[in-house]
């Protein structure tokens, strides 16, 4: 009588793609908040605690309201009505293992995607113009970026740390707290970009996705070169570098250069090999139910004739840019 052997594939999950300084800056931001509470005579411990709790409760209520609004007005991504897009979402989820995430497609005019949520499931929202501009590989970077935020805890930490950074304080202290919070935000973006790279597995796709967010009309080498030249010039001006200190996202050229450097690292190669092994594991994640979704295919993201050509051949001018 034969012996039946069941082999269970082990899920690979690692958060080593977190940017080296992200945790350090988060701790420093929290310590700054505590220092302001202790040293500033205009704020007491009690009032600060009440403020932080109040901000957290308000944020939680706003998140709940926004989620309910999405359930009514946006389209839930599911394997029945959006099979190709759902496959892309599932592949990203299998690779990154972010936990429970509901994905919605919202009809907006912006090239954007975002996540929110304190408890599970977190919510990931894609804006519909992304499907018209991004190739499947580029969409994997966008979706993977947002799932990276979820996996690394940025969605709920933003709510808490943002409340801490917003405590009443003298102008100078408030500016310092806000700048520290934004510094941490920017490092979170670097970490999430690494997650996006792991999700798509291709530096060219990741670079094109970032460039298309600000230049969705690029169709040729000339278009790309012009867009990249403008992006590359952003950090040449001192005013832009100063303004960046108070922004939640780094300048695009910094994000592109960070990805290029990370893609050369041994850590990236090890993590990419690990997450790629997860794709063979079937997902049992329940479908997010919301407003019925009209049929959407990846053909809407890219003309059929372009889908048949590998990205490296469609965009030969990206070969060897590094």
ABEGO torsion letter per residue (X at the ends): XBBBBBBBBBBBBBAAABBAAAAAAAAAAAAAAAAAAAABAABBAAAAAAAAAAAAAAAAAAAAAAAAAAAAABBBBBAAABAAAAAAAAAAAAAAGAEBBBBBBBBBABBBBBBBEABOBBBBBBBAAAAAABBAAAAAAAAAAAAAAAAAGAAAAAAAAAAAAABBBBAAAAAAAAAAAAAAAAAAAAAAAAAAAAAAGBAAAAAAAAAAAABAABABAAAAAAAAAAAAAAAABAAAAAAAAABABBBAAAAAAAAAAAAABAAAAAAAAAAAAAAABBBABBBBBBBBBBBBBAAAABBAAAAABBAAAABAAABGAX
